[in-house]
Amino acid sequence: MRKILSAITYSFLLCLLFSCNSTKNIFGVYKSNFAVGGFFGTTVRLYSDSSFTFRMSGDLAYDTAAGHFKISKNSVILIYKPLTIDTSSEYQTMKESFSIHEAITGNHNLREPTKYLAGHNKLFLTDKNGFRVKRQWGYSGHRKYILFGKHWYMKRYFLKRRD
């Protein structure tokens, strides 16, 4: 009886130990696991001085941003530096300007991601409500099923640590 009780206690302690996922060493380079929409990849660099750079690029279009981040429990919150306004005459003659995200998606409300969930050397994208975005539209050289199916389908999406 005593051996069973000690085995249960040790297994409980091991489960408790492995369930704690520390985000202390989160610094590094994270790249998307596939190109969203077949073209667009994302790279996020997290530096040890709590600054970051964000780059989305693909198909002759790109967008970059920088700022600082803070870690709250298992999430990484990105705070972007405001862009300086171009006051040149060429900029003033333009009637409208819009971001790359708006041009790609057609959504005027979509902005750069502001929050990622961290875990297992990966960053997971979240929506505006803070819920994890599990899948994105992607292309694969393989078919969805072994012998048939489309090459385009929803795939699991995350940014994997690459340093």
Buried (B, 14 or more C-beta within 10 A) or exposed (E): EEEEEEEEEEEEEEEEEEEEEEBEEBBBBBBBBBBBBBEBBBBBBBEEEEEBBBBBBBEEEEBEBBBBBEBEEBBBEBEBEEEEEEEEEEEEEEEEEEBBBBEBEEEEEEEBBBBBBBBEBBBBBBEEEEEEEEEBEBBBEEEEEEEEEEEEBEBEBBBEBEE
